[in-house]
Amino acid sequence: MLVTFGPCCFCGRDIEKTEVDPCRVTVATAEEGKWQVWACHGSCFREKLADTPEAPGLFEPAYF
């Protein structure tokens, strides 16, 4: 059985299964509780995390 994870929601490339991939990005609305899940590469998600001078390392540790 072939399992595919589809394209990464950030880069659009297919996701191969690795130790950290695929990652899941889950978004939920606060008011209505609606939710949706997308797959992505761990490296693509980490690349999108903000690392601002005002809050360096805010999202550390990121385990991927």
N, C-alpha and C positions, 0 to 999 in steps of 0.2 A: 504494500500500500504506500503510495507516494503522498507525503504531506507537504503542502506548500503554504507559505505564510503571506504570499502576495507582495506587493510593493511597499517599500518604506514610505511612510506618510511625509517624510521630510525630503528625501532625495529621489524617490520614485523608482529606485532599483530594487530588484528582487532580494529577498532576505534568505540567506542560508542559515541553517541551524548551527549554532556554535554554543560555547559555554555561556555567553551573555545575550546572544541573539536568538529569537527575536525578543525585543522589549515590547511592552504594551504601554500605550499612553491612554489613560482613561480620563474622560472629561464628564463631569456631572453638573447639572444646573442646580443652584442652591434652592431656588423657589419651588420648582416642579419635580425635582429629583430625576429628571431625564438624564440618561447617560449614553455614552458611545465609547467604543474602544478602537484604537488604531494600532497597527504593528509598526515598529521602526527598528533601525539598527541602533544598538547602544551608543556607538560612536556619533551617530547623527544627533541623537537626543542630547548627549553630553555637550556637543558642539553648540547647541542652541541655548544651553543654560547660561544665564547672565553671570558675569564675574565683574562686578562694578567696583571702582575704587572705594565707594562708600560702604560696601559690604563684601570685601574680598573673602572668597571661600564659603559664601553663604550656603551653598548646596553641597558642601563636602561633609562627610565622605560620600561619593557616588561610587557604588560598588560595581561599576562596569567600565 
